[in-house]
Amino acid sequence: MREPCAANFRRRMIAAQPLFGRVRARDWCDWRWQMSHSVTDPDRLPAWAGIPAAARAAAIRAAAQYPVRITPYYLSLARWDDAADPVLMQCLAAPQELQAEQIALADPLGERRSMPAPGLIRRYRNRALLLMTGACAVRCRHCNRKGLLSGQRPARLGPALRYLGAHPEIREVILSGGDPLLCKPEVLERTLAALRRLPGVEALRIGTRLPVVLPMRVDRALVRLLSRFRPLWVNTHFNHPNELTPESAAACDALIRAGIPVSNQAVLLKGVNDSADVLEALFNGLQRIMVRPYYLFECDAVRGAAHFRVGVRRGRALFRELRARLGGLSLPQYVLDEPGAAGKRPLA
Ligand SMILES: *Cc1c(COP(=O)(O)O)cnc(C)c1O
């Protein structure tokens, strides 16, 4: 990870220097530096220059309700003077987050009532999801756990592991959160080892956005740790071709070379990727770095993120266009996640 990060350091500095001053390449490529220098105060961003004062005040109120957190690396992929930049739109608080939305819910998937043990979400018979942590490197504005995660503390996983042990029909466990790869390596290792000891659990999956927002964290030691627990899949979350960088490609490549297939779950987001050209470039770009487009999600009706919803009608039209343009290995399934269903519902 060091090499692609150092090789692109100058390019990133052109974007990042106004905010972070002079940074050494060694620090920039250190994920701990990235975490400790992440932007949590939206008032610090020069992007605000062109935004009217009222909208800016509303966005700062939104940030008080739904915290902002952006890594310097992720911010360096954006043009800050453009509030419509697809990277910025995914991480910068917006006034629309506080608009009252009748259909939007704090917990649109009913996850809270699907927890047989603290931190364990079970909505399907044969797979379950562990909330490893509430922490993320970047707080996505469109997060479907936007309501669930605010204030969530990591649960003690003992009861969840005991539940999984008593339910051998659960054959796949997904580590999620928050971002599980932000957990201490010891915690990750202990959890993966405990899951591997359960006789019913055949496959493990990790949902993480770190390859996209903090690729330097995917270092040799972490990859080696993960590779000991195969069969293990990683699902990551690229939403726009601007996120496909040499650094993010290298993070995915390190996992793939260690025998960990990487797939992608994108979300259809108004103003970010709701165009056939953008999605075509995203999915073909993912194929180029050997990341399999897995799902394209319809954006959930989550409170504080409803302004990102494109709607199923337009979504279907976009998807028809994609099907005509893309090969099978570049084409994800266009799906809706809804409470009560036996799985994600195909929309195409
Ligand atoms: C999405 C999800 C899964 C995984 O579903 P797949 O279709 O296998 O990707 C498992 N558990 C929960 C709670 C989920 O939301």
The ligand as an SDF file (V2000), in Angstrom:
LIG
                    3D

 15 15  0  0  0  0  0  0  0  0999 V2000
  -28.1010   -7.7090    3.0450 C   0  0  0  0  0  0  0  0  0  0  0  0
  -28.0620   -8.5190    4.2760 C   0  0  0  0  0  0  0  0  0  0  0  0
  -27.4790   -9.8000    4.2630 C   0  0  0  0  0  0  0  0  0  0  0  0
  -26.8090  -10.3730    3.0480 C   0  0  0  0  0  0  0  0  0  0  0  0
  -27.6530  -10.5770    1.9560 O   0  0  0  0  0  0  0  0  0  0  0  0
  -27.0310  -11.0840    0.5930 P   0  0  0  0  0  0  0  0  0  0  0  0
  -28.1660  -11.0010   -0.3750 O   0  0  0  0  0  0  0  0  0  0  0  0
  -26.5400  -12.4820    0.8180 O   0  0  0  0  0  0  0  0  0  0  0  0
  -25.9130  -10.1800    0.2190 O   0  0  0  0  0  0  0  0  0  0  0  0
  -27.5310  -10.5410    5.4300 C   0  0  0  0  0  0  0  0  0  0  0  0
  -28.1080  -10.0720    6.5560 N   0  0  0  0  0  0  0  0  0  0  0  0
  -28.6550   -8.8410    6.6000 C   0  0  0  0  0  0  0  0  0  0  0  0
  -29.2780   -8.3850    7.8630 C   0  0  0  0  0  0  0  0  0  0  0  0
  -28.6450   -8.0260    5.4710 C   0  0  0  0  0  0  0  0  0  0  0  0
  -29.1650   -6.7820    5.5310 O   0  0  0  0  0  0  0  0  0  0  0  0
  1  2  1  0
  2  3  1  0
  2 14  2  0
  3  4  1  0
  3 10  2  0
  4  5  1  0
  5  6  1  0
  6  7  2  0
  6  8  1  0
  6  9  1  0
 10 11  1  0
 11 12  2  0
 12 13  1  0
 12 14  1  0
 14 15  1  0
M  END
$$$$
